[in-house]
């Protein structure tokens, strides 16, 4: 079986790329198709596969600005010779065109946020001219995005949270397979009196809320990650807030092991960092929305509705009650082995039930009799 993996862009090593690594392990001879590719920014495992890049790749430094061109370029990938296409979607990856005999499974991290879930927020942060241009562009892209969802045979969501978004956005069913986390590579260590954030520095993560809260409380906070919000976050920070940038995996595991807890101030689609913290025997203090509600269960941390500062105070009062062994056991529910077993089962079902695609409506209306039908049966 010839397999192609389609990923929106490979210019860093985040949650989506960890899923790609798992798929690369499952299909060692699969070829990868992507819009933008920086070989120095991805893992050796991804580099070991044959990677096909788009004509836009020389402009990868400006990839965030090239969204209007991506649909056309994606549709030019030649995928007619493959039996199975697995697209990894939180950009426009699912929009590839395949032949009639090819099965297309889309593993969806989320429908494109800037077109759907967070479109109002993106407009709000632009100037008037940019807002007008964005509105026109987003309308065209939403039409294409909705239409391209019909090209997918089967959707798989990375959480129940994203499953709901897929139905809301594309009116398509999706099964849920949680992303793979290398839970066995993490270890527990004694806490060194600091809290930890591991996140891309983008607006919807709401890291500014955490920086302000810790600036007021004076407690130590370490932030791992980079992104467009870095400079504004630095301006908000006080001396007790440390920016670590991007760190090697070994250093990240050490930071998890010695932290008091992981802080998650924004809504996550799923939230791999939360599982990594639990695998390190560390609880999670998270906003009670999105993936956190699915991960931080049964005493694995503190979920809060409004005040992060109050949640941290609540955590300090019960910190001694958290059992590292229990947290590590919870993390095992999201292991790489479970992901692979469930994904292989999904592929098997797609090929053995090839005529039963996930296109049924989520809800069905009961038949309503007409007046003439009631008369004919003597009602």
N, C-alpha and C positions, 0 to 999 in steps of 0.2 A: 504494500500500500504506500503510495507516494503522498507525503504529508508536507504542507506548507504552513508556516506560522506567520501571521500578519500582526505586526505591532505598530502603533501609531508613530512613535519615534523612539530611538535608542540613543539618547544623549546624556543619560545619567543612570544611576542605580538606585531605584526606589521600589515601591511595592509592586508596581506593574512589571518591572523587570525581574523581580523575584519569581513571579508567576511564569514569566518566559523561561527562566532557568529551569523550573520544574518541568515545563513542557519539553525543553531541550533534552533533559535527562530521559523523559519518557520516549522521545522520538529522536535518537541520536543521529539519524540520517536526514532529518527534516531540514528544509531550506527556509530561510527567514526573509520576509519582505517588509520593508519599512520606509517611511518617507525620509527620515533623517537618521544618520548613523555616525557616531563618533566612537571609533574602536577603542580609544583610550579611556572612555568613560563607562565602559561596560565590563562585565566579568569575563574571565578567560573561557568559561563554558559557552557563553553567547558568541564570543569571537571564534570559537572552534567550528561553528556552523557556517555554511555558505550564506552570505547576506546579500540580498538584492536591494539596492537603494534607488530612490526616485531621482528624476532630473533636477529636483529642487535641492538635493543634498549639498551642493557647493554653497548654498545660502543658509546652512543650518544654524549659524549664529543668530539669525533673525527668524527662527522657526515659528515663534509665537505670532508673528505678524503676517504669516503666509497662509493663514487658514482659508481665505477665499479660493486659493489655487489648489488646495489639497484634494477636493473631490475629483477634479479632472485628472490629476496625476495618479491618484489611487486607482481609478477606473482603467488606466493604461497598463497596469501590471498584468502580465500574461500568466494566468493561472489555469489555463484549460487542461493542462496535462496532469493535474493532481487529483487524487481520490478524496482527500480530506483537507479542508481548510479550517484552521483554528485561528480566529481573529481575537486579539486582546484589545478591548475597547474602553477608552475613556476619552479618546479623540475620535477621528473619523475612520478607524481601521475597518469596520464592518462593511464599508461601502465598496469593497472590491467586487468585481464581476466574475462569476464562476460559470462553468459549463453545467448542462442539465444533469449529468451523471455524478457531479461532485457534491459531497456533503459539506455544509458550512456550519460549524459550531462557533458561536460568538461567546467568549467569556467576558462578561461585562463588569468592569469596575464601577462604572456609573455612566449614564448618558451624559453627553458633553455639558458640563456645568454652565459654561458661559453662554450656551444657547437655551437652556431650560431652567434648571433649578436656581441658578444664580444670575440670570440675565439682568434682572432689575439692579442688582448690586454692581454689575459691570458697567451698566449705563450710568449709574449714579457717580461713579468714580472717574468719568470722562468729562471733558469740556463739551460745550454746546455743539460745536461742529462735529466733534468725534462722536457724540451721542447720536446725532442724526445719521451719520454714516454707519455707525454700528447697528442702528435699528433697521436700516435698509438691508445691510449685509446679513444680519441675523435672521431676517425674515426669509431670505433666499436659502440660507444654510439650513434652517429648520425644515423647510419643504424637502430639501435633498436628504436631510438626516432621517426624516420620517419615511420617505420613500425607500431609502437604502436599507431600512430595517426589514423590509419585505424580502430582501435578498438572502436573509439568514434563515437556515432551516431550523436551528435550535438555539435558544438563548440559555446561558447559564449565568446566574448572578453570584457575586462574591458575598452577598449577605441578604437577609430578608429585607433590609432597608433598601438596597438597590433593586431587589425584586419588585418592590412596590413602585419604585421610580420607573422601571422598564414598562410596567403596565400603564402607569400614568402617562408616560411619554409616547410610547409606540403601540400601546394596546396589544402587547405580546406577552404570552406566558413565559415564565423562566423557572427553572429549577435552581436550587441554591447549593453551591459547593464552596465552602470557605477556602480562602487562599492558603497556600502552603507556608508554614513557618518552620525553620530549622530549630525546633524547640530544644533538641538534645545538645545544641552547641552553646547554650547559655548555662550559667551557674550562679549560685547564690553566694553573697558575701555580706559581711557586717556593714551596716549603714554608716556613712560618714557625714551625716547632717546636711545633706543638700537634696533638693528636688530636681527632677530631670524632665526636660521636654525634648522629644526627638521628632522633628517635623520640617517639612519644606516651609520656607518663610513666604507664604502667600496670604492674601487678605482673608479668605474664607476660613482659614485656620484660627483666626482671632487670637494670635499670640500676643497682640498688644494688651488684651485683657489680663493675661497672665503676668506680663512684664509690669504693668501698673500695680497689680495686686501685690506682687513680691517687692516692688519698690516701696510700697506703703508699709508692708509688714517687716521688711528688713531681713527676712529669711533667705538663705542661699538658694539660687536657682541656676542651673546649667542648661544651656540650650544648644542642641546639636542640629545642624542644618544650615542651609543658605537659601537665598531666594530674593525676589524683588523688594520685599519688605525689610531687608536687613538694615538699611541705613535709618529708616524711620524707627525701628525697634531699638537701635543703639541710642538714638536721641532720647527715648523714653526711659532707658535703663539707668539704674543706680549701681554703685560699686558691688553690691551683693549679687548682681546678675552677670553671669559669665557666658560669653558667646564662644562656643568651641568650634564652629564651622563644621565642615564635613570631616569625619574621622574614620580611620581604618576599622574594619570589623572587630578586631581584637580589642581596640580601645573602647569601642562602643559597648561591647560585652562587659568590660570592666566598669564603665560608667553606670550601666544598668545594675550590676552586682552590688555597687557601693552606694546607690541612691536610697533615699527614704521611700520615694514613691514616684511614679510617672504622672505628669500633669498633662491633661488633654482638654484645652479650653474651647475647642471648636467641634462642630459636628463632623464626624468621619464617615466615609462611605462604608468602610469596614474598620480598619485601624490595626495594621500589623504591629506597630510599635507597642500597642497594649498587650498583645500576645507575647511579644518578646520580653516585656517587663514581668509578666506573670511567670514566664519560663525562667526568669532570674529570681523568682521567689519574692517579687516586689509588687505591692498593691498598686492600684490605679485610681487616681482622682480625676474624674471626667465629667464633662457636660452630659446630662442625661438625654442624649439624642443620638440617632444614627447607630453606627456599629457598636458604640460603647454599651448600649442597652443589651446587645446580644453577647458581648464578651464578658463584661464586668457583672457577673451574676453570683448569687449564693455566697456573699461575703468576700468577694475578690477585690473590694475597694469601696470608694465613695462615689456615688452619682449625685450630682447637684443640678438644680434647676436654674439658679440665678447667681448666687454669690460664691465665687471661687475662694475668697478669703475665709468665709464661714465654713466651707467644705474642708479647707486645710486645718482649721481649728478643730473641727469635728474629728478629722483623721488623727490629729495629735492626741486626742483624748482616748482613742481606741487602738492606737498603733500597735500596742503590745498584744492585741488579740489576733493579729493576722499570722497565720501559720504558713511559712514558706513552702512546706511540702504540699499543702492543700492547693496553693496557688500554682505550683509547678504541675500538679495533676490536672488542674483546669486547663492549663496551656496545652497539654497533650491532646486535647480534642481538636486542635488545629495543626496537627503535625503534617509533614510532607507525605508520610506514608498514607494517611487518611485521604489527603487530596488526590494522590495518584490512584488509589483504589477506587474512589468515587468517580474520578474523571474517566478512567478506563471503562467502568461500568456504563457511564453515560455514552461513550463512543460506541460500545457494543449495542446498546439499545437503539442508537440512531441508525446503525447499519442493519440491525435485524428487524426494525420497524420503520423501514425507509419511506413508507407511504404515510406514516402517521406523524406528520410534522406538528410542532407546537404552535398551531395557528388557531386553535379553538378559542372562542371568547371565554374570558374568566367567569362570566356569569351568563346563564341562558334563561330566556324568558319562557314561561310556561305557555302552552298553546291556549289562546283565547277563542272560544267558540263564537261564531257569528250568529245572528238571530235566525237565519235560515237553517243553520246546522242544528240549533236547538229544536226548531220546529220538526225537522226531519226525524229526530229521535224521540219526538213526542214529549219534549220538556215543556 
